[in-house]
Amino acid sequence: MISLFGLARGTLGHRPLNPSVVYFSTDPLINSLTLNSLYSVAFAFKQLGGEKHAANVYGKLSDEEVINIVRSSSELDSADFNSSALPTLHRQVPEHSYNNMPKNLVIILEESLGARFVSHLGGKKITPNIDELMQEGWAFNQLYATGTRSVRGIEAILTGFTPTPARSVVKLDKSQRNFFTIAELLKRKGYVTQFIYGGESHFDNMKSFFLGNGFTDIVDFDDIQDPGFVASWGACDESLFNQAHRELTQLSDSGKPFFSLVFTSSNHDPFDIPDNKVPVIEGEDARDRAIRFADYALGNFIKTAKQSNYWDDTIFLVIADHDARVYGPELVPIKSFHIPGVILGKDIPTRQDNRIVSQIDMAPTLLSLMGIEGKHPMLGFDLNKQNQSERAMMQFDKNFAYMVNNQVAILQPHKTPMYFTYDHRTQTLSSSQSNEVLGKQALGHALFGSKAYDKQWYTLESE
């Protein structure tokens, strides 16, 4: 039995083997030469189990109906969509410009940081640095994650993709190449595109997905200079941010525009953090202490960045991938999808944004702030515009919630939609009357992701 378990995992390490372990090139053909063919077939067969189609869970709509629903909900003009092969592809014109010198971009993805840990959002008083940053920049006070896993957050923030009952596209087979990410768009604009992680970048298939979809540079544990304290998940956040500062300084010195995704890990079970960095509080649980350390490391990095040669030309997004633990008696516990997010930078005015927004809105908003014009298939809103509707969508196991203002439609497997009113003050759901329009919007968005993945709608035009 032990031998079979080892063969199934492919390794005795604490992370199972996947093809991403041996990927090292942006050329998929070169990467394929490093793979064992028998293992690859077995891995691909396993991956098929994750490709659940939403139509088999929630019900069916035609392609035309789904396309019409998501196009209409995007609040773009119908004339903006002019590709039958790529039905959501459209040109985004930025709301900002910088004399033909678009900004750099750094996204800091904070592990497992729900709103309940952030005092600014009504949570615990254990994140003084994030609280301060949310007073300095463009703070999103009603921002909702699309799911409960890191790869779902990566999917939403980097690709703007709507959630599905299947696994995240980061882990699915058909999305390992030619799947839209903002890294691919920015690479085509001449940007250096980089992923910085203190652990092993092959975890959750990130390395494969990134190298196949626009990232040109991977910096992970083996590249961290002086990693210092090494936790179960790799270099601690302080060492990660020290390396990020070195990388960003070098990129700035090169004179090329850049996009860097920095993914933290200190706030992850088993919550290993170095001694003597944050005060010891008697009786405090390990997670809260790890969050205080993650907050400390982030605060120090931002202070350093403000004195750097890259601060003036860079836009920063600090955002959580998901909450630490999603729980509750509701069909979808919406309060556990509430996360912090704030945009920072020299030209970013202080703003408290109380609109209901989603992780899928971040990429279009950032491109607009950076001054980037281009075509993409994303359905998220550019939040620089003031007249956008307020909506969010959340996948909780097999249940899907679609929220517009305070009205919520929840889809369950093989059942009719249920309708609720969400009280944002008390963070509770109460039953409401049937709303067929909202229910159809929910179904259209739930089906779009599966159809777009299966039919390969979610990509850029060939160069």
C-alpha positions as CSV (number, residue, x, y, z in Angstrom):
1,M,0.0,0.0,0.0
2,I,2.8,2.4,0.9
3,S,4.5,1.6,-2.4
4,L,1.3,2.3,-4.4
5,F,0.9,5.6,-2.5
6,G,4.4,6.6,-3.4
7,L,3.9,5.7,-7.1
8,A,0.6,7.7,-7.2
9,R,2.4,10.8,-5.8
10,G,5.5,10.3,-7.9
11,T,7.7,11.6,-5.1
12,L,8.4,11.3,-1.4
13,G,8.3,15.1,-1.1
14,H,5.5,17.0,0.5
15,R,4.1,18.1,-2.9
16,P,2.9,15.5,-5.4
17,L,4.7,15.3,-8.7
18,N,3.3,17.0,-11.8
19,P,4.7,17.8,-15.3
20,S,5.4,21.3,-14.2
21,V,8.3,20.1,-12.1
22,V,10.5,19.7,-15.2
23,Y,9.2,22.6,-17.2
24,F,11.9,25.3,-17.8
25,S,11.1,26.9,-21.1
26,T,8.4,29.1,-22.6
27,D,8.5,26.7,-25.6
28,P,6.1,23.8,-24.9
29,L,7.8,21.5,-27.4
30,I,11.1,21.7,-25.5
31,N,9.3,21.1,-22.2
32,S,7.5,18.0,-23.6
33,L,10.9,16.4,-24.4
34,T,11.6,16.2,-20.7
35,L,8.5,14.2,-19.9
36,N,8.1,10.5,-19.4
37,S,5.4,9.6,-21.9
38,L,3.7,6.9,-19.8
39,Y,3.5,9.2,-16.8
40,S,2.2,12.1,-19.0
41,V,-0.6,9.9,-20.3
42,A,-1.6,8.9,-16.8
43,F,-1.4,12.5,-15.6
44,A,-3.5,13.7,-18.5
45,F,-6.1,11.0,-17.7
46,K,-6.2,12.2,-14.1
47,Q,-6.7,15.8,-15.2
48,L,-9.7,14.9,-17.3
49,G,-11.5,14.2,-14.0
50,G,-11.2,17.9,-13.1
51,E,-12.9,19.1,-16.3
52,K,-16.5,19.1,-15.1
53,H,-18.8,21.0,-17.5
54,A,-21.1,23.4,-15.8
55,A,-24.0,22.4,-18.1
56,N,-23.9,18.9,-16.6
57,V,-24.3,20.5,-13.1
58,Y,-26.6,23.5,-13.5
59,G,-28.5,23.1,-16.8
60,K,-28.0,24.1,-20.4
61,L,-28.2,27.2,-22.6
62,S,-27.2,27.5,-26.2
63,D,-23.8,29.0,-27.1
64,E,-25.7,32.0,-28.5
65,E,-27.7,32.6,-25.3
66,V,-24.5,32.4,-23.1
67,I,-22.6,34.8,-25.4
68,N,-25.5,37.3,-25.4
69,I,-25.8,37.2,-21.6
70,V,-22.2,37.7,-20.8
71,R,-21.8,40.4,-23.5
72,S,-24.8,42.3,-22.3
73,S,-23.6,42.0,-18.6
74,S,-20.2,43.4,-19.6
75,E,-21.9,46.8,-20.3
76,L,-19.8,47.2,-23.5
77,D,-21.4,48.2,-26.8
78,S,-22.3,45.2,-28.9
79,A,-20.2,46.7,-31.7
80,D,-17.1,46.2,-29.6
81,F,-17.4,42.4,-30.1
82,N,-16.4,41.6,-33.7
83,S,-15.0,38.1,-33.6
84,S,-17.2,35.0,-34.0
85,A,-14.3,32.7,-33.1
86,L,-13.5,34.6,-29.9
87,P,-16.9,35.9,-28.8
88,T,-15.8,38.1,-25.8
89,L,-12.7,39.5,-27.5
90,H,-12.8,43.3,-27.5
91,R,-10.5,46.4,-27.5
92,Q,-10.1,48.2,-24.2
93,V,-9.1,51.8,-24.3
94,P,-7.4,53.0,-21.1
95,E,-8.8,55.8,-18.9
96,H,-5.2,57.0,-18.2
97,S,-2.2,57.8,-20.3
98,Y,1.4,58.7,-19.5
99,N,2.8,60.3,-22.7
100,N,3.1,56.9,-24.4
101,M,5.1,55.5,-21.4
102,P,2.8,52.9,-19.7
103,K,3.4,52.0,-16.1
104,N,5.0,48.9,-14.8
105,L,2.9,46.5,-12.7
106,V,3.5,44.5,-9.5
107,I,0.7,42.3,-8.1
108,I,1.3,41.1,-4.6
109,L,-0.9,38.0,-4.0
110,E,-1.3,37.5,-0.2
111,E,-2.0,34.0,0.8
112,S,-5.3,33.2,2.7
113,L,-6.0,36.7,3.9
114,G,-9.8,37.2,4.4
115,A,-11.4,40.5,5.4
116,R,-12.0,39.0,8.8
117,F,-8.3,39.5,9.6
118,V,-8.2,43.1,8.4
119,S,-9.3,45.9,10.8
120,H,-10.0,48.3,8.0
121,L,-12.7,45.9,6.8
122,G,-14.2,45.3,10.2
123,G,-11.9,42.3,11.1
124,K,-9.3,41.6,13.7
125,K,-6.7,44.3,14.6
126,I,-3.7,42.3,13.4
127,T,-2.8,43.9,10.1
128,P,-1.7,47.5,10.9
129,N,0.4,47.8,7.7
130,I,-2.4,46.7,5.4
131,D,-4.8,49.0,7.3
132,E,-2.5,51.9,6.6
133,L,-2.1,51.0,3.0
134,M,-5.8,50.9,2.5
135,Q,-6.0,54.4,3.8
136,E,-3.2,55.5,1.4
137,G,-4.3,54.0,-1.9
138,W,-7.4,53.0,-3.8
139,A,-9.0,50.6,-1.4
140,F,-11.8,48.2,-2.4
141,N,-13.9,47.7,0.6
142,Q,-16.4,45.3,-0.9
143,L,-14.1,43.0,-3.0
144,Y,-15.0,39.4,-3.3
145,A,-12.9,36.4,-4.3
146,T,-14.2,34.0,-6.9
147,G,-13.3,30.8,-5.0
148,T,-11.6,29.2,-2.0
149,R,-8.2,28.1,-3.5
150,S,-5.1,29.9,-4.5
151,V,-5.3,28.7,-8.1
152,R,-8.8,30.1,-8.3
153,G,-7.5,33.5,-7.2
154,I,-4.7,33.3,-9.7
155,E,-7.2,32.4,-12.4
156,A,-9.4,35.4,-11.6
157,I,-6.7,38.0,-11.0
158,L,-4.4,37.1,-13.9
159,T,-6.9,36.0,-16.5
160,G,-10.2,37.6,-15.5
161,F,-11.8,34.2,-16.0
162,T,-15.2,33.4,-14.5
163,P,-15.2,30.5,-12.0
164,T,-16.7,27.1,-12.8
165,P,-17.4,23.9,-10.9
166,A,-14.3,22.4,-12.6
167,R,-10.8,22.8,-11.3
168,S,-9.0,26.1,-12.0
169,V,-7.7,26.6,-15.5
170,V,-4.2,26.8,-13.9
171,K,-4.5,23.0,-13.5
172,L,-6.5,22.0,-16.6
173,D,-4.9,20.5,-19.8
174,K,-6.4,22.7,-22.5
175,S,-5.3,25.9,-20.8
176,Q,-1.6,25.2,-20.5
177,R,-1.0,27.0,-23.8
178,N,-2.7,29.9,-25.6
179,F,-5.0,30.8,-22.7
180,F,-5.3,34.5,-22.0
181,T,-3.4,36.1,-19.2
182,I,-2.4,39.7,-18.7
183,A,1.2,38.4,-18.8
184,E,0.7,37.4,-22.4
185,L,-0.9,40.7,-23.3
186,L,1.9,42.7,-21.7
187,K,4.6,40.4,-23.2
188,R,3.3,41.4,-26.6
189,K,3.6,45.0,-25.5
190,G,7.3,44.5,-24.8
191,Y,7.1,43.8,-21.1
192,V,9.3,41.5,-19.1
193,T,6.9,39.2,-17.3
194,Q,7.9,37.5,-14.1
195,F,6.6,35.3,-11.3
196,I,8.3,35.5,-7.9
197,Y,7.6,32.8,-5.3
198,G,9.4,31.7,-2.2
199,G,8.5,28.1,-2.6
200,E,8.5,25.5,-5.5
201,S,6.9,27.1,-8.5
202,H,5.7,23.8,-9.9
203,F,3.2,23.6,-7.0
204,D,-0.4,23.5,-8.2
205,N,0.9,23.4,-11.7
206,M,1.7,27.1,-11.6
207,K,5.0,26.9,-13.4
208,S,3.5,25.1,-16.4
209,F,0.6,27.4,-16.7
210,F,2.7,30.5,-16.4
211,L,5.4,29.5,-18.9
212,G,2.8,28.5,-21.4
213,N,0.8,31.7,-21.1
214,G,3.0,34.7,-21.2
215,F,5.5,34.6,-18.3
216,T,9.1,34.8,-19.4
217,D,10.9,34.6,-16.0
218,I,10.3,32.3,-13.0
219,V,12.0,33.1,-9.7
220,D,11.4,30.6,-7.0
221,F,13.1,29.0,-3.9
222,D,16.3,28.0,-5.7
223,D,16.8,31.6,-6.9
224,I,16.3,33.3,-3.5
225,Q,19.5,34.9,-2.4
226,D,20.0,34.4,1.4
227,P,16.6,32.8,2.0
228,G,17.2,33.0,5.8
229,F,14.4,31.4,7.6
230,V,13.0,28.5,5.5
231,A,9.5,27.3,6.3
232,S,7.6,24.3,5.1
233,W,6.4,26.2,2.0
234,G,9.8,27.8,1.3
235,A,11.5,31.1,2.0
236,C,9.5,33.3,4.4
237,D,7.7,36.4,3.2
238,E,10.5,38.7,4.4
239,S,13.1,36.9,2.3
240,L,10.7,36.7,-0.6
241,F,10.2,40.5,-0.5
242,N,13.9,41.1,-0.2
243,Q,14.4,39.1,-3.4
244,A,11.5,40.9,-5.1
245,H,13.1,44.2,-4.4
246,R,16.4,43.0,-6.0
247,E,14.5,41.7,-9.0
248,L,12.4,44.9,-9.5
249,T,15.5,47.1,-9.1
250,Q,17.3,45.1,-11.8
251,L,14.3,45.2,-14.1
252,S,14.0,49.0,-13.6
253,D,17.7,49.5,-14.3
254,S,17.3,47.5,-17.5
255,G,15.0,50.2,-18.9
256,K,12.4,47.7,-20.0
257,P,8.8,47.8,-18.8
258,F,7.9,44.9,-16.5
259,F,5.1,43.0,-14.8
260,S,5.9,40.9,-11.7
261,L,3.5,38.7,-9.7
262,V,4.8,38.1,-6.2
263,F,3.0,35.3,-4.3
264,T,3.4,35.0,-0.5
265,S,3.2,31.9,1.6
266,S,3.9,32.7,5.3
267,N,0.2,32.7,6.1
268,H,-0.2,29.1,5.2
269,D,-0.6,26.1,7.5
270,P,1.6,25.1,9.4
271,F,2.3,28.9,9.8
272,D,6.1,28.7,10.2
273,I,7.6,32.1,10.8
274,P,11.0,33.3,12.1
275,D,11.5,34.2,15.7
276,N,11.8,37.8,17.0
277,K,10.1,39.5,14.1
278,V,6.7,40.2,15.6
279,P,5.8,40.4,19.3
280,V,4.7,37.2,21.0
281,I,1.1,37.4,22.3
282,E,0.2,34.8,24.9
283,G,-2.7,32.6,23.9
284,E,-2.6,33.9,20.2
285,D,-3.2,31.1,17.7
286,A,-0.6,30.3,15.1
287,R,-2.5,31.7,12.1
288,D,-3.0,35.1,13.7
289,R,0.7,35.3,14.5
290,A,1.6,34.3,10.9
291,I,-0.7,37.0,9.6
292,R,1.0,39.6,11.7
293,F,4.3,38.5,10.3
294,A,3.0,38.5,6.7
295,D,1.7,42.1,7.4
296,Y,5.0,43.1,8.9
297,A,6.9,41.8,5.8
298,L,4.6,43.5,3.4
299,G,4.8,46.8,5.2
300,N,8.6,46.7,5.2
301,F,8.6,45.9,1.5
302,I,6.3,48.8,0.6
303,K,8.4,51.2,2.7
304,T,11.5,50.0,0.8
305,A,9.7,50.2,-2.6
306,K,8.7,53.8,-1.9
307,Q,12.4,54.8,-1.7
308,S,13.4,52.7,-4.8
309,N,14.1,53.6,-8.4
310,Y,11.0,51.8,-9.6
311,W,8.2,53.3,-7.3
312,D,7.4,56.3,-9.5
313,D,6.8,54.2,-12.6
314,T,5.0,51.3,-11.1
315,I,1.4,50.5,-10.1
316,F,1.0,48.0,-7.2
317,L,-1.9,45.8,-6.4
318,V,-2.0,44.1,-3.0
319,I,-4.8,41.5,-2.9
320,A,-5.7,38.2,-1.2
321,D,-6.1,35.0,-3.2
322,H,-9.0,33.8,-0.9
323,D,-10.0,33.7,2.7
324,A,-8.3,31.3,5.1
325,R,-11.3,29.2,5.8
326,V,-14.6,29.3,4.0
327,Y,-17.4,28.1,6.3
328,G,-21.0,28.8,7.3
329,P,-24.5,27.3,7.1
330,E,-25.4,29.1,3.9
331,L,-25.4,27.5,0.4
332,V,-22.6,30.0,-0.4
333,P,-21.1,31.8,2.7
334,I,-20.6,35.1,1.0
335,K,-18.9,36.8,4.0
336,S,-16.1,34.3,3.7
337,F,-15.4,35.5,0.1
338,H,-14.8,39.1,1.3
339,I,-11.1,39.9,0.9
340,P,-8.9,43.0,1.0
341,G,-7.5,44.7,-2.1
342,V,-5.7,48.0,-2.6
343,I,-4.0,49.7,-5.5
344,L,-0.9,51.8,-4.7
345,G,1.5,54.1,-6.6
346,K,2.8,57.6,-7.0
347,D,-0.1,58.7,-9.2
348,I,-2.9,56.7,-7.4
349,P,-5.1,59.1,-5.3
350,T,-6.5,58.0,-2.0
351,R,-10.0,56.5,-2.4
352,Q,-12.4,54.4,-0.4
353,D,-14.3,52.4,-3.0
354,N,-17.5,50.9,-1.5
355,R,-18.8,49.3,-4.7
356,I,-19.3,45.6,-4.8
357,V,-16.5,44.3,-7.1
358,S,-14.9,41.0,-8.0
359,Q,-11.4,39.7,-8.4
360,I,-12.2,39.4,-12.2
361,D,-12.4,43.2,-12.3
362,M,-8.8,43.7,-11.2
363,A,-7.0,43.0,-14.5
364,P,-9.1,45.3,-16.7
365,T,-8.8,48.0,-14.1
366,L,-5.0,47.7,-13.8
367,L,-4.5,47.7,-17.6
368,S,-6.5,51.0,-17.8
369,L,-4.5,52.5,-14.9
370,M,-1.3,51.5,-16.6
371,G,-2.2,53.2,-19.9
372,I,-2.4,49.9,-21.8
373,E,-4.6,49.7,-24.9
374,G,-5.3,46.3,-26.5
375,K,-7.7,43.5,-27.2
376,H,-8.6,40.9,-24.7
377,P,-11.5,38.5,-23.8
378,M,-12.0,39.5,-20.2
379,L,-15.5,40.2,-18.9
380,G,-14.5,42.2,-15.8
381,F,-15.2,45.8,-15.4
382,D,-12.8,48.7,-15.7
383,L,-13.4,50.2,-12.3
384,N,-11.9,53.5,-13.4
385,K,-15.3,54.1,-14.9
386,Q,-17.9,55.3,-12.4
387,N,-21.1,54.0,-13.9
388,Q,-20.4,50.2,-13.8
389,S,-22.9,47.9,-12.2
390,E,-22.0,46.2,-8.9
391,R,-21.7,42.5,-9.1
392,A,-19.6,39.5,-7.9
393,M,-19.6,35.8,-8.5
394,M,-18.4,33.0,-6.3
395,Q,-17.8,29.3,-6.6
396,F,-18.2,27.3,-3.4
397,D,-17.6,23.6,-4.2
398,K,-20.4,22.9,-6.7
399,N,-22.6,25.9,-5.7
400,F,-22.3,29.1,-7.7
401,A,-23.5,32.5,-6.4
402,Y,-24.1,35.5,-8.7
403,M,-24.6,38.8,-6.7
404,V,-25.8,42.1,-8.2
405,N,-26.0,44.8,-5.5
406,N,-27.6,42.9,-2.7
407,Q,-29.6,40.4,-4.8
408,V,-28.1,36.9,-5.1
409,A,-29.0,33.9,-7.2
410,I,-27.4,30.6,-6.2
411,L,-27.2,27.7,-8.5
412,Q,-26.9,24.1,-7.1
413,P,-26.4,20.9,-9.0
414,H,-29.5,19.6,-10.7
415,K,-31.8,22.1,-8.9
416,T,-33.7,25.3,-9.8
417,P,-32.0,28.5,-8.7
418,M,-32.6,29.9,-5.3
419,Y,-32.8,33.6,-4.5
420,F,-31.6,35.7,-1.6
421,T,-31.0,39.2,-0.3
422,Y,-27.5,39.8,1.2
423,D,-27.2,42.2,4.0
424,H,-23.7,43.6,3.7
425,R,-23.8,45.1,7.2
426,T,-24.8,41.9,9.0
427,Q,-23.2,39.7,6.4
428,T,-26.3,37.4,6.2
429,L,-28.5,35.9,3.5
430,S,-32.3,35.9,3.7
431,S,-34.6,34.3,1.2
432,S,-36.2,36.5,-1.4
433,Q,-38.6,36.3,-4.3
434,S,-37.8,34.5,-7.5
435,N,-35.9,36.7,-10.0
436,E,-35.7,34.9,-13.3
437,V,-33.6,37.6,-15.0
438,L,-31.0,37.3,-12.3
439,G,-31.2,33.5,-12.4
440,K,-30.5,33.5,-16.2
441,Q,-27.6,35.9,-15.7
442,A,-26.2,33.6,-13.2
443,L,-26.6,30.5,-15.4
444,G,-25.0,32.3,-18.4
445,H,-21.9,33.3,-16.4
446,A,-21.7,29.8,-14.8
447,L,-21.8,28.2,-18.2
448,F,-19.5,30.7,-20.0
449,G,-16.3,29.5,-18.3
450,S,-16.9,25.8,-19.2
451,K,-17.8,26.7,-22.8
452,A,-14.9,29.1,-23.2
453,Y,-12.5,26.6,-21.9
454,D,-13.9,23.7,-23.9
455,K,-14.2,25.6,-27.2
456,Q,-11.0,27.6,-26.7
457,W,-12.7,31.0,-26.8
458,Y,-10.5,32.6,-24.2
459,T,-7.3,33.6,-26.0
460,L,-5.8,36.4,-28.0
461,E,-5.7,36.6,-31.8
462,S,-2.5,35.1,-33.3
463,E,0.3,37.6,-33.7
